[in-house]
Amino acid sequence: MDFKNFHLGKLLRKRTRELDISSRRLTNFLNCTEEELEKMYQAESLDTKLTLRWCKILDYDFFRLYSHHLILYSPEHNKNPGTGKKRGSSMPQFRKNIYSQELIDYILELIEKKTKTKLQVIDEYRIPKTTLYKWISKRTEIEK
């Protein structure tokens, strides 16, 4: 899975086919026409309320794709320029270091296929060295 560039509509269609859900059931649940359904399949992204409805009917968290994108590709912006102090926020705070199995598999696959070195993964994705080595160790134990 390419977490940098993904097409939400194509993934919706793929999951719909996997579950063999009829277009009639989808149009009823999403309160849309067949034409609007087809436009959603062709759309690269959708409104969040609509995406949430898709998540419910397809029993899949499509928002995780965006979370993984943020974990892998967003720059770190947690300090005020010039002060070196972290910014406070009234917004809910989420730990960025909680990785899903899909994301771990993706990172380890990059290393195994020699697409990226361990050092590149640590630097580019800001994954702690100890965390990466624990993943590698666990994978090695499983494969034995």
N, CA and C atoms as a LAMMPS dump frame, in Angstrom:
ITEM: TIMESTEP
0
ITEM: NUMBER OF ATOMS
432
ITEM: BOX BOUNDS ff ff ff
-5.0000000000000000e+02 5.0000000000000000e+02
-5.0000000000000000e+02 5.0000000000000000e+02
-5.0000000000000000e+02 5.0000000000000000e+02
ITEM: ATOMS id mol type element x y z
1 1 1 N 0.842 -1.185 0
2 1 2 C 0 0 0
3 1 3 C 0.88 1.239 0
4 2 1 N 0.576 2.156 -0.871
5 2 2 C 1.313 3.413 -0.964
6 2 3 C 0.592 4.451 -0.109
7 3 1 N 1.153 4.757 1.063
8 3 2 C 0.51 5.703 1.966
9 3 3 C 0.747 7.149 1.557
10 4 1 N 1.647 7.381 0.621
11 4 2 C 1.905 8.747 0.188
12 4 3 C 0.86 9.196 -0.831
13 5 1 N 0.566 8.324 -1.773
14 5 2 C -0.403 8.649 -2.823
15 5 3 C -1.43 7.532 -2.911
16 6 1 N -2.631 7.819 -2.489
17 6 2 C -3.686 6.821 -2.625
18 6 3 C -4.951 7.504 -3.13
19 7 1 N -5.77 6.739 -3.803
20 7 2 C -7.005 7.217 -4.407
21 7 3 C -8.152 6.596 -3.619
22 8 1 N -8.828 7.407 -2.821
23 8 2 C -9.859 6.896 -1.928
24 8 3 C -10.986 6.191 -2.686
25 9 1 N -11.418 6.763 -3.793
26 9 2 C -12.511 6.168 -4.566
27 9 3 C -12.199 4.759 -5.043
28 10 1 N -10.973 4.556 -5.512
29 10 2 C -10.569 3.216 -5.965
30 10 3 C -10.563 2.226 -4.808
31 11 1 N -10.143 2.691 -3.632
32 11 2 C -10.127 1.816 -2.462
33 11 3 C -11.55 1.497 -1.994
34 12 1 N -12.461 2.465 -2.122
35 12 2 C -13.861 2.209 -1.783
36 12 3 C -14.44 1.13 -2.694
37 13 1 N -14.163 1.264 -3.987
38 13 2 C -14.661 0.268 -4.943
39 13 3 C -14.076 -1.118 -4.64
40 14 1 N -12.787 -1.165 -4.355
41 14 2 C -12.117 -2.435 -4.054
42 14 3 C -12.745 -3.108 -2.834
43 15 1 N -12.945 -2.332 -1.758
44 15 2 C -13.527 -2.897 -0.537
45 15 3 C -14.979 -3.323 -0.767
46 16 1 N -15.716 -2.559 -1.548
47 16 2 C -17.102 -2.905 -1.868
48 16 3 C -17.164 -4.247 -2.589
49 17 1 N -16.244 -4.444 -3.518
50 17 2 C -16.192 -5.726 -4.244
51 17 3 C -15.787 -6.869 -3.331
52 18 1 N -14.823 -6.61 -2.422
53 18 2 C -14.405 -7.646 -1.479
54 18 3 C -15.579 -8.137 -0.641
55 19 1 N -16.44 -7.212 -0.225
56 19 2 C -17.575 -7.557 0.63
57 19 3 C -18.821 -7.931 -0.165
58 20 1 N -18.745 -7.755 -1.491
59 20 2 C -19.864 -8.073 -2.375
60 20 3 C -21.152 -7.353 -1.949
61 21 1 N -21.022 -6.046 -1.748
62 21 2 C -22.172 -5.221 -1.36
63 21 3 C -22.802 -4.644 -2.614
64 22 1 N -24.105 -4.771 -2.715
65 22 2 C -24.814 -4.305 -3.908
66 22 3 C -24.849 -2.782 -3.963
67 23 1 N -24.904 -2.258 -5.168
68 23 2 C -24.968 -0.812 -5.332
69 23 3 C -26.291 -0.273 -4.778
70 24 1 N -27.326 -1.072 -4.813
71 24 2 C -28.619 -0.627 -4.264
72 24 3 C -28.513 -0.41 -2.749
73 25 1 N -27.85 -1.344 -2.07
74 25 2 C -27.665 -1.193 -0.625
75 25 3 C -26.84 0.05 -0.329
76 26 1 N -25.806 0.278 -1.133
77 26 2 C -24.96 1.455 -0.94
78 26 3 C -25.731 2.75 -1.178
79 27 1 N -26.485 2.812 -2.26
80 27 2 C -27.225 4.042 -2.548
81 27 3 C -28.263 4.324 -1.464
82 28 1 N -28.877 3.276 -0.922
83 28 2 C -29.842 3.472 0.167
84 28 3 C -29.134 3.976 1.425
85 29 1 N -28.027 3.342 1.778
86 29 2 C -27.313 3.708 2.991
87 29 3 C -26.713 5.111 2.887
88 30 1 N -26.136 5.422 1.73
89 30 2 C -25.478 6.716 1.533
90 30 3 C -26.44 7.802 1.076
91 31 1 N -27.683 7.408 0.806
92 31 2 C -28.719 8.342 0.35
93 31 3 C -28.253 9.109 -0.896
94 32 1 N -27.899 8.329 -1.935
95 32 2 C -27.405 8.929 -3.168
96 32 3 C -27.924 8.147 -4.371
97 33 1 N -27.648 8.642 -5.553
98 33 2 C -28.047 7.977 -6.789
99 33 3 C -26.889 7.109 -7.294
100 34 1 N -27.167 6.292 -8.29
101 34 2 C -26.118 5.471 -8.912
102 34 3 C -25.02 6.363 -9.508
103 35 1 N -25.424 7.481 -10.108
104 35 2 C -24.451 8.393 -10.71
105 35 3 C -23.545 9.008 -9.646
106 36 1 N -24.139 9.396 -8.518
107 36 2 C -23.338 9.97 -7.433
108 36 3 C -22.395 8.917 -6.843
109 37 1 N -22.863 7.677 -6.776
110 37 2 C -22.031 6.58 -6.293
111 37 3 C -20.82 6.403 -7.207
112 38 1 N -21.048 6.434 -8.495
113 38 2 C -19.948 6.291 -9.454
114 38 3 C -18.966 7.459 -9.343
115 39 1 N -19.468 8.671 -9.11
116 39 2 C -18.584 9.831 -8.93
117 39 3 C -17.704 9.662 -7.692
118 40 1 N -18.275 9.039 -6.644
119 40 2 C -17.486 8.797 -5.431
120 40 3 C -16.355 7.814 -5.725
121 41 1 N -16.632 6.806 -6.517
122 41 2 C -15.598 5.834 -6.878
123 41 3 C -14.484 6.49 -7.698
124 42 1 N -14.807 7.54 -8.42
125 42 2 C -13.824 8.221 -9.254
126 42 3 C -13.093 9.345 -8.517
127 43 1 N -13.598 9.708 -7.328
128 43 2 C -13.022 10.815 -6.575
129 43 3 C -11.77 10.379 -5.817
130 44 1 N -10.768 11.232 -5.834
131 44 2 C -9.531 10.945 -5.105
132 44 3 C -9.735 11.104 -3.598
133 45 1 N -10.64 12.002 -3.208
134 45 2 C -10.952 12.213 -1.797
135 45 3 C -12.429 12.585 -1.673
136 46 1 N -12.959 12.462 -0.445
137 46 2 C -14.367 12.76 -0.188
138 46 3 C -14.5 13.583 1.079
139 47 1 N -15.661 14.18 1.261
140 47 2 C -16.007 14.894 2.478
141 47 3 C -15.895 13.945 3.673
142 48 1 N -15.494 14.449 4.818
143 48 2 C -15.266 13.575 5.977
144 48 3 C -16.538 12.887 6.467
145 49 1 N -17.678 13.586 6.446
146 49 2 C -18.925 12.936 6.883
147 49 3 C -19.275 11.778 5.957
148 50 1 N -19.065 11.986 4.678
149 50 2 C -19.345 10.933 3.707
150 50 3 C -18.357 9.777 3.866
151 51 1 N -17.101 10.099 4.083
152 51 2 C -16.094 9.058 4.312
153 51 3 C -16.433 8.251 5.559
154 52 1 N -16.913 8.912 6.586
155 52 2 C -17.306 8.222 7.81
156 52 3 C -18.437 7.226 7.541
157 53 1 N -19.386 7.604 6.704
158 53 2 C -20.483 6.683 6.356
159 53 3 C -19.945 5.478 5.586
160 54 1 N -18.994 5.732 4.692
161 54 2 C -18.366 4.629 3.96
162 54 3 C -17.651 3.691 4.938
163 55 1 N -16.954 4.276 5.914
164 55 2 C -16.259 3.459 6.922
165 55 3 C -17.236 2.529 7.629
166 56 1 N -18.4 3.042 7.939
167 56 2 C -19.399 2.249 8.665
168 56 3 C -19.94 1.11 7.814
169 57 1 N -20.318 1.401 6.586
170 57 2 C -20.935 0.344 5.772
171 57 3 C -19.915 -0.678 5.282
172 58 1 N -18.675 -0.241 5.073
173 58 2 C -17.642 -1.156 4.591
174 58 3 C -16.805 -1.748 5.731
175 59 1 N -17.112 -1.344 6.953
176 59 2 C -16.417 -1.863 8.129
177 59 3 C -14.898 -1.786 7.952
178 60 1 N -14.44 -0.578 7.606
179 60 2 C -13.016 -0.345 7.384
180 60 3 C -12.717 1.115 7.732
181 61 1 N -11.621 1.364 8.424
182 61 2 C -11.248 2.718 8.83
183 61 3 C -10.381 3.374 7.759
184 62 1 N -11.022 4.07 6.827
185 62 2 C -10.296 4.734 5.751
186 62 3 C -9.495 5.938 6.259
187 63 1 N -9.852 6.458 7.423
188 63 2 C -9.111 7.579 7.986
189 63 3 C -7.691 7.178 8.385
190 64 1 N -7.476 5.911 8.653
191 64 2 C -6.128 5.455 9.007
192 64 3 C -5.147 5.682 7.858
193 65 1 N -5.642 5.658 6.644
194 65 2 C -4.765 5.927 5.503
195 65 3 C -4.178 7.33 5.629
196 66 1 N -5.029 8.273 6.034
197 66 2 C -4.561 9.647 6.207
198 66 3 C -3.648 9.756 7.425
199 67 1 N -3.974 9.034 8.494
200 67 2 C -3.12 9.041 9.692
201 67 3 C -1.737 8.5 9.359
202 68 1 N -1.699 7.41 8.6
203 68 2 C -0.406 6.843 8.213
204 68 3 C 0.37 7.813 7.34
205 69 1 N -0.325 8.508 6.475
206 69 2 C 0.332 9.512 5.646
207 69 3 C 0.983 10.567 6.542
208 70 1 N 0.245 11.023 7.558
209 70 2 C 0.791 12.037 8.466
210 70 3 C 1.988 11.517 9.243
211 71 1 N 1.915 10.279 9.71
212 71 2 C 3.019 9.698 10.469
213 71 3 C 4.271 9.625 9.61
214 72 1 N 4.093 9.231 8.36
215 72 2 C 5.247 9.013 7.488
216 72 3 C 5.775 10.275 6.803
217 73 1 N 4.887 11.204 6.468
218 73 2 C 5.303 12.283 5.576
219 73 3 C 5.14 13.704 6.097
220 74 1 N 4.593 13.896 7.291
221 74 2 C 4.443 15.277 7.748
222 74 3 C 5.686 15.736 8.492
223 75 1 N 6.075 16.981 8.277
224 75 2 C 7.231 17.497 9.008
225 75 3 C 6.845 17.764 10.458
226 76 1 N 7.821 17.791 11.325
227 76 2 C 7.569 18.049 12.733
228 76 3 C 7.445 19.55 12.942
229 77 1 N 6.298 20.003 13.473
230 77 2 C 6.041 21.434 13.687
231 77 3 C 5.55 21.655 15.11
232 78 1 N 6.288 21.197 16.097
233 78 2 C 5.779 21.324 17.455
234 78 3 C 6.515 22.356 18.303
235 79 1 N 7.315 23.19 17.69
236 79 2 C 8.039 24.2 18.458
237 79 3 C 7.767 25.593 17.901
238 80 1 N 7.764 26.569 18.788
239 80 2 C 7.644 27.951 18.353
240 80 3 C 8.976 28.387 17.763
241 81 1 N 8.96 29.008 16.59
242 81 2 C 10.22 29.439 15.992
243 81 3 C 10.999 30.367 16.931
244 82 1 N 12.276 30.089 17.101
245 82 2 C 13.14 30.955 17.881
246 82 3 C 13.163 30.689 19.372
247 83 1 N 12.126 30.04 19.916
248 83 2 C 12.093 29.841 21.363
249 83 3 C 12.533 28.444 21.766
250 84 1 N 12.326 27.472 20.896
251 84 2 C 12.68 26.097 21.21
252 84 3 C 11.695 25.432 22.166
253 85 1 N 10.597 26.118 22.478
254 85 2 C 9.597 25.561 23.397
255 85 3 C 8.424 24.979 22.617
256 86 1 N 7.84 23.933 23.197
257 86 2 C 6.675 23.325 22.56
258 86 3 C 5.475 24.252 22.675
259 87 1 N 4.631 24.22 21.656
260 87 2 C 3.404 25.01 21.664
261 87 3 C 2.332 24.288 22.467
262 88 1 N 1.537 25.029 23.175
263 88 2 C 0.389 24.467 23.865
264 88 3 C -0.817 24.497 22.935
265 89 1 N -1.77 23.609 23.189
266 89 2 C -2.962 23.575 22.356
267 89 3 C -4.135 23.052 23.163
268 90 1 N -5.308 23.584 22.864
269 90 2 C -6.525 23.086 23.504
270 90 3 C -7.121 21.922 22.713
271 91 1 N -6.515 21.611 21.575
272 91 2 C -6.984 20.502 20.748
273 91 3 C -6.561 19.179 21.378
274 92 1 N -7.339 18.096 21.148
275 92 2 C -6.918 16.786 21.672
276 92 3 C -5.555 16.404 21.105
277 93 1 N -4.711 15.826 21.936
278 93 2 C -3.372 15.424 21.518
279 93 3 C -3.319 13.908 21.361
280 94 1 N -2.747 13.447 20.266
281 94 2 C -2.623 12.025 19.99
282 94 3 C -1.153 11.68 19.936
283 95 1 N -0.821 10.53 20.435
284 95 2 C 0.557 10.078 20.365
285 95 3 C 0.858 9.652 18.945
286 96 1 N 1.885 10.231 18.391
287 96 2 C 2.242 9.947 17.005
288 96 3 C 2.97 8.614 16.871
289 97 1 N 3.429 8.047 17.984
290 97 2 C 4.233 6.845 17.903
291 97 3 C 3.43 5.562 18.086
292 98 1 N 2.144 5.61 17.864
293 98 2 C 1.342 4.392 17.902
294 98 3 C 1.185 3.939 16.451
295 99 1 N 1.826 2.834 16.133
296 99 2 C 1.885 2.363 14.764
297 99 3 C 0.98 1.152 14.572
298 100 1 N 0.253 1.129 13.478
299 100 2 C -0.581 -0.036 13.163
300 100 3 C 0.297 -1.124 12.533
301 101 1 N -0.228 -2.33 12.493
302 101 2 C 0.517 -3.44 11.908
303 101 3 C 0.786 -3.2 10.424
304 102 1 N -0.168 -2.57 9.728
305 102 2 C 0.021 -2.279 8.305
306 102 3 C 1.205 -1.347 8.093
307 103 1 N 1.322 -0.354 8.957
308 103 2 C 2.413 0.593 8.837
309 103 3 C 3.755 -0.071 9.158
310 104 1 N 3.773 -0.902 10.192
311 104 2 C 4.993 -1.63 10.545
312 104 3 C 5.421 -2.525 9.382
313 105 1 N 4.461 -3.243 8.806
314 105 2 C 4.768 -4.115 7.66
315 105 3 C 5.323 -3.315 6.492
316 106 1 N 4.744 -2.147 6.252
317 106 2 C 5.195 -1.28 5.16
318 106 3 C 6.651 -0.865 5.371
319 107 1 N 6.98 -0.417 6.577
320 107 2 C 8.346 0.022 6.886
321 107 3 C 9.325 -1.139 6.753
322 108 1 N 8.966 -2.294 7.329
323 108 2 C 9.866 -3.45 7.265
324 108 3 C 10.047 -3.943 5.834
325 109 1 N 9.007 -3.825 5.042
326 109 2 C 9.106 -4.219 3.635
327 109 3 C 10.088 -3.313 2.889
328 110 1 N 10.071 -2.022 3.2
329 110 2 C 11.031 -1.1 2.579
330 110 3 C 12.463 -1.527 2.874
331 111 1 N 12.697 -1.962 4.106
332 111 2 C 14.041 -2.386 4.504
333 111 3 C 14.398 -3.721 3.867
334 112 1 N 13.467 -4.667 3.889
335 112 2 C 13.737 -5.999 3.343
336 112 3 C 14.004 -5.958 1.841
337 113 1 N 13.279 -5.114 1.133
338 113 2 C 13.478 -5.002 -0.32
339 113 3 C 14.623 -4.059 -0.661
340 114 1 N 15.274 -3.538 0.389
341 114 2 C 16.409 -2.628 0.237
342 114 3 C 16.04 -1.35 -0.51
343 115 1 N 14.772 -0.951 -0.401
344 115 2 C 14.332 0.33 -0.956
345 115 3 C 14.9 1.459 -0.107
346 116 1 N 14.939 1.23 1.217
347 116 2 C 15.509 2.199 2.147
348 116 3 C 16.357 1.442 3.163
349 117 1 N 17.375 2.115 3.662
350 117 2 C 18.198 1.522 4.717
351 117 3 C 17.531 1.807 6.059
352 118 1 N 18.019 1.133 7.099
353 118 2 C 17.491 1.366 8.438
354 118 3 C 17.69 2.82 8.841
355 119 1 N 18.856 3.361 8.532
356 119 2 C 19.151 4.74 8.878
357 119 3 C 18.222 5.718 8.146
358 120 1 N 17.942 5.435 6.871
359 120 2 C 17.026 6.285 6.116
360 120 3 C 15.632 6.264 6.733
361 121 1 N 15.171 5.084 7.12
362 121 2 C 13.848 4.961 7.739
363 121 3 C 13.813 5.762 9.037
364 122 1 N 14.844 5.639 9.851
365 122 2 C 14.911 6.354 11.122
366 122 3 C 14.893 7.862 10.887
367 123 1 N 15.673 8.329 9.921
368 123 2 C 15.757 9.761 9.635
369 123 3 C 14.503 10.308 8.953
370 124 1 N 14.051 9.636 7.907
371 124 2 C 12.937 10.162 7.111
372 124 3 C 11.588 10.062 7.813
373 125 1 N 11.342 8.989 8.541
374 125 2 C 10.036 8.78 9.162
375 125 3 C 10.046 9.037 10.663
376 126 1 N 11.217 9.443 11.211
377 126 2 C 11.351 9.775 12.626
378 126 3 C 10.877 8.631 13.523
379 127 1 N 11.239 7.425 13.144
380 127 2 C 10.937 6.249 13.962
381 127 3 C 12.14 6.021 14.866
382 128 1 N 11.911 5.922 16.163
383 128 2 C 13.049 5.702 17.066
384 128 3 C 13.82 4.426 16.708
385 129 1 N 15.124 4.51 16.852
386 129 2 C 16.002 3.387 16.497
387 129 3 C 15.609 2.121 17.259
388 130 1 N 15.338 2.262 18.557
389 130 2 C 14.977 1.087 19.362
390 130 3 C 13.664 0.469 18.887
391 131 1 N 12.73 1.302 18.488
392 131 2 C 11.447 0.801 17.99
393 131 3 C 11.653 0.004 16.719
394 132 1 N 12.414 0.553 15.795
395 132 2 C 12.672 -0.136 14.53
396 132 3 C 13.349 -1.484 14.769
397 133 1 N 14.329 -1.503 15.627
398 133 2 C 15.044 -2.756 15.891
399 133 3 C 14.166 -3.779 16.608
400 134 1 N 13.229 -3.318 17.432
401 134 2 C 12.275 -4.241 18.063
402 134 3 C 11.379 -4.869 17.002
403 135 1 N 10.925 -4.062 16.045
404 135 2 C 10.093 -4.598 14.955
405 135 3 C 10.856 -5.655 14.176
406 136 1 N 12.095 -5.348 13.838
407 136 2 C 12.923 -6.282 13.069
408 136 3 C 13.144 -7.564 13.862
409 137 1 N 13.424 -7.437 15.14
410 137 2 C 13.646 -8.598 16.001
411 137 3 C 12.403 -9.479 16.076
412 138 1 N 11.258 -8.858 16.262
413 138 2 C 10 -9.621 16.327
414 138 3 C 9.725 -10.333 15.011
415 139 1 N 9.97 -9.663 13.905
416 139 2 C 9.739 -10.268 12.595
417 139 3 C 10.654 -11.468 12.407
418 140 1 N 11.918 -11.341 12.847
419 140 2 C 12.887 -12.432 12.741
420 140 3 C 12.446 -13.625 13.579
421 141 1 N 11.953 -13.379 14.786
422 141 2 C 11.473 -14.445 15.667
423 141 3 C 10.289 -15.168 15.054
424 142 1 N 9.387 -14.441 14.451
425 142 2 C 8.199 -15.036 13.831
426 142 3 C 8.575 -15.918 12.649
427 143 1 N 9.558 -15.469 11.876
428 143 2 C 9.957 -16.218 10.685
429 143 3 C 10.728 -17.497 11.006
430 144 1 N 11.221 -17.639 12.246
431 144 2 C 11.992 -18.841 12.613
432 144 3 C 11.116 -20.024 12.782
